[in-house]
């Protein structure tokens, strides 16, 4: 399913595509957590929120190519939210993704990615950087958006993310 939100007449549009909405483990009809936020109309590309198992498989049913995803946000380090990440990172490399990838998530994510890639002898053909979240607040910003992280109550460190569009000044029509 695709959910859109925004304004018409060339103004901003956010498109959200649910790749997985299951909890804990996949079922016949629901994959584990993964959501794509399409911000290409604003020049910010595609952002992935969580990367549960089968994320790269579910992407094949969409028009979103792995190489177009330029930011990944991981809520927490339980498998149903990140076990699809090694396969996704590798496939993104094989499919010609050569642009920078930024990955955000709880402390420990950087080490987990490094150990996984090293153990499997996976080489990525693109640069990436892992930003580990240490506190609530502004996580990153682009020309059009702010992304905030807020700690949630869970059995391990977990974060919710808020994507907020920056204010846009309207055109002043002096003659009217």
C-alpha positions in Angstrom: 0.0 0.0 0.0 1.0 3.6 -0.7 0.0 6.5 1.4 0.5 10.1 0.1 0.3 13.3 1.9 1.0 16.8 0.8 -0.2 19.7 -1.3 -1.1 19.8 -5.0 0.1 22.1 -7.8 3.7 21.2 -7.7 4.1 21.6 -3.9 5.5 19.0 -1.7 4.2 15.4 -1.7 5.3 12.7 0.7 4.7 9.2 -0.4 5.0 6.3 2.1 5.2 2.7 1.0 4.8 -0.1 3.5 7.1 -3.0 2.6 6.5 -4.8 5.9 4.2 -4.2 8.9 4.5 -7.5 10.8 5.8 -7.8 14.3 8.4 -10.2 15.6 8.5 -12.5 12.6 7.1 -12.6 9.1 3.8 -14.3 8.3 2.3 -15.5 5.1 0.8 -12.1 4.5 3.0 -9.6 6.3 6.8 -9.1 6.2 8.8 -7.6 9.1 9.1 -3.9 9.6 10.2 -1.8 6.6 8.9 1.5 5.2 10.1 3.7 2.3 9.5 7.4 2.4 9.7 8.9 -1.1 10.9 12.5 -1.0 12.2 12.7 -4.5 9.8 15.5 -5.4 11.6 17.6 -2.8 15.1 16.5 -4.0 15.8 14.3 -1.0 15.5 10.9 -2.7 14.2 7.8 -0.8 14.5 7.1 2.9 14.1 3.6 4.4 12.8 3.2 7.9 13.8 -0.2 9.3 15.1 -3.1 7.2 13.5 -6.3 8.3 13.9 -9.6 6.5 12.7 -9.6 2.9 13.0 -5.8 2.5 15.0 -6.2 -0.7 12.5 -8.8 -2.0 9.6 -6.5 -1.3 11.3 -3.6 -3.1 11.1 -5.6 -6.2 7.3 -5.1 -6.2 7.8 -1.3 -6.3 9.4 1.2 -8.6 12.0 2.1 -5.9 15.5 0.9 -6.8 17.9 0.1 -3.9 20.5 2.5 -5.3 18.1 5.4 -5.0 17.8 5.0 -1.2 20.2 7.4 0.4 19.2 7.3 4.1 18.2 4.4 6.4 16.8 4.8 9.9 16.8 1.8 12.2 14.5 2.0 15.2 16.2 -0.6 17.3 18.5 -3.6 17.1 16.0 -6.5 17.2 16.2 -8.8 14.2 12.8 -8.0 12.8 14.0 -4.4 12.3 17.4 -5.0 10.8 18.1 -8.6 9.7 17.4 -7.5 6.1 20.1 -4.8 6.2 23.2 -6.9 5.2 21.4 -8.3 2.1 20.1 -4.9 1.2 23.5 -3.2 1.5 25.0 -6.0 -0.6 22.3 -5.9 -3.3 22.5 -2.1 -3.4 26.2 -2.5 -4.3 25.5 -5.2 -7.0 22.8 -3.1 -8.6 25.0 -0.1 -9.2 24.2 2.0 -6.1 27.3 4.1 -5.9 26.1 7.2 -4.1 26.7 7.9 -0.4 24.4 6.1 2.1 23.7 7.4 5.5 22.5 5.0 8.2 21.0 6.1 11.5 20.3 4.0 14.5 21.0 3.1 18.2 24.5 2.6 19.6 25.9 -0.7 18.5 24.5 -0.5 14.9 27.9 0.6 13.5 29.7 -2.4 15.1 27.0 -4.8 14.0 27.3 -3.7 10.4 31.1 -3.7 10.4 31.3 -7.2 11.9 28.6 -8.6 9.6 30.3 -7.2 6.4 33.7 -8.3 7.6 32.6 -11.8 8.6 30.8 -12.3 5.2 33.7 -10.7 3.3 31.2 -8.3 1.7 32.7 -5.3 -0.1 30.4 -2.4 -0.8 31.1 -0.3 -4.0 29.8 2.9 -2.3 30.6 5.0 0.7 28.5 4.8 3.8 28.4 6.4 7.2 26.7 5.2 10.3 25.4 7.8 12.7 24.6 6.3 16.2 21.9 8.0 18.2 23.0 9.1 21.6 20.2 11.4 22.7 16.8 12.7 21.8 16.5 15.6 19.4 17.5 16.8 16.0 19.2 13.9 14.2 19.7 15.3 10.7 18.4 17.9 8.3 18.3 18.5 4.6 17.3 21.6 2.7 13.7 20.7 3.1 13.3 18.5 6.2 14.3 18.0 9.8 14.5 14.5 11.2 14.1 14.1 15.0 14.8 11.0 17.1 13.0 10.3 20.3 13.7 7.4 22.7 10.8 5.0 23.1 10.1 2.5 25.9 11.2 -1.0 24.8 13.4 -3.7 26.3 16.4 -2.4 24.4 17.3 1.2 23.3 14.7 2.1 20.7 13.9 5.3 18.8 10.9 6.8 17.0 11.6 9.2 14.1 9.7 12.4 13.2 10.2 13.9 9.7 9.2 17.5 9.7 9.1 19.7 6.6 10.7 23.1 7.0 8.5 26.2 6.7 8.1 27.4 3.2 7.5 31.0 2.6 4.6 31.8 0.3 4.9 34.2 -2.6 3.6 37.6 -1.7 1.4 38.9 -4.5 1.8 42.6 -4.0 -0.7 43.6 -6.6 -3.5 41.7 -4.9 
